[in-house]
Amino acid sequence: MSGDAVVTEIDHDEFNPRGTLALILVYFAILVVMWVFMYFVEFLGNDLTVIG
Amino acid sequence: MSSAIESGEPTFLDRFPQEAKVVRSALWSSFIALTLGALFGIIQTLHRTDVLRVFSSGNYYTILTAHGVLMVVSFTIFFLVGIYTWAVVRSLDRPVEDIRYTWTWYGLMVLGTLMALVAILGGFIDSIDISADVLFTFYAPLQAHPLFYGGLAIFLIGTWLAGADWFRSWYAWKQENPGERIPLQTFMVLITMLMWYIASIGITIAVVIFLLPWSLGIIDQVNPLLTRTLFWFWGHPVVYFWLMPAYLLWYTVLPKVSGGRLFSDPLARVVFVLFLLLSTPVGIHHQYLDPGIADGFKFIALTNTMFLLLPSLLTAFTVVASMEHGARQRGGTGLLGWLRALPWANPAFTGMALAGLMFAAGGFSGMINAGLNINYLVHNTLWVPGHFHLTVGTAVALTFMAATYWLWPQLTNKPIFSRPIALAQVILWFVGMALMSNAMHVAGLIGIPRRTAEPQYDGFDFIPTFGSIAELDLQLVVGGTLLTLSAILFVSNLVLSISLPKVSGLGQPLPPALSGPDDAPKVLDNLKLWTAIALVLVILAYTLPLASIVDRGGLFGPGGTPYPTMIEFGSTLLEIYTPLTTDWISGWLQ
């Protein structure tokens, strides 16, 4: 099933996974934004639930 | 359709017809469990949201247990034994040593499943005294009929014998190929099974020494915290027992269907070794809210868990790089433009790629669960099922279904009945899960509980930060319905494939890695070393917590907790089992 439409063979030394690096940086950026978002929503947005 | 997928190569069925039959049987068992599990899934979705209640809420735990056990024990593990048999036979290029032995472990697994299923379904019939409404997390104080624990034990023995079968194949291969590196797929299988054997120690002790005798009435009570801790000793590594076959498929099959080659064989080996080391000494992270376990022990579990993110992040890199390699070989260009060159019309590729994408989201919610403090926010809420429907429910399940579209023709010499339906099916699963899991996560954040038949309360309303409960329920119902439809399409497509005529040349050989096994340090293949380190980590993580639990709560529950613990442990065992053994022997002699 597909996977056979190879137009050019790329060997180990020619391959530089720049696109993968870009995607992983995007993922890390999302993680950082969500952590920051969580801090505001879940901690600053709520009153203390354990008192004295 | 068939001309597009013919490569002229002989298939697995052509080369190993007896083994192909075992693999097909295991996969059918898996898919039957998926179908039944999906049925119980949609019943509880409609029940919880109060859209349609076909059973009384008193039966909710029966339904939930059936859904959980069928999906995460039967569906996943039957698929695992099928795919691992294929992987070992294929990568060692030799048949199993004794096909009768192979059928024996498969038969044991089927027998164990049927026994457990009878016990679970007995919960629907009030007139018979059999039930197992204990959920997948079957620790005390919930108690099941002995048939459930017995079935579970037989099923587990089946999986151990399956592992022995694969080790036997490897050993025979090694005698004929001295000094050769273990082929990658076999390496992954062996590492998975080593992890499984270590993990099984916990559940074996829990079932054989505590839960089964308790259920049979031989002992009156158990220490619930001890059985919980022993359950999670096994219950977390079982998560990796589900995931590692999916990883095997991502590392060895996904690069092929992407049109490329695996980026790095050594990195794949490192990832599996890390799973062997770190999967087990983390179980206490499921017990952050359990009183009776000191925070220090929980902190150790937290640290190990955070290290466990490493192999998954390594996988994200290696697998995406392998896909990028395929895309660039297919003519893709640009920093992200190569994504368009991937074979999105191929259901095997699209399913596995979407499963990986969902896993990235599951990784985030997993990090929340793993955090000692933020876990308090989501513990026992619907967030947690939201999380594991992304991981086992999509990363694993969708990968299994997508890989089936690639593998099935090679096991049957028949093409898949309809590729467009297959493509629609994997997309439906992704969309359905996106809706359902999102609703579960949000519902969990506002405190809606899990494992609850009727989370609607008089005089109290959950207040969402945005939207409404009705919207969340709608997402749950629509998502659950799409998932059920997707499961039906998947199984129907395979059933309809049976009627197609056989064709030849459907074989799909797997290409070697870009960076092959020769680039990997030889120490990676030293299975004894990694097993020993894994055992040491387990001993470090569990000895003190277990001793403390027994010391405080007693081996068999409240009462009698003299110091030192280990003497108490031994003497209690002797006290209980010596008269039993004596009775049994004297009875047998008469």
Interface residues (C-beta under 8 A of the other chain):
Chain A: M1 S2 G3 D4 A5 V6 V7 T8 E9 I10 D11 H12 F15 P17 R18 G19 T20 A22 L23 I24 Y27 I30 L31 M34 M38 V41 E42 G45
Chain B: A4 I5 S7 K256 V257 S258 G259 G260 F263 A316 F317 V320 A321 E324 H325 G326 A327 R328 Q329 R330 G331 G334 L335 L336 W338 L339 P343 A345 N346 A348 F349 A360 F364 M367 I368 I374 L377 Y405 W406 P409 R419 L445 T465 Q508 L514 S515
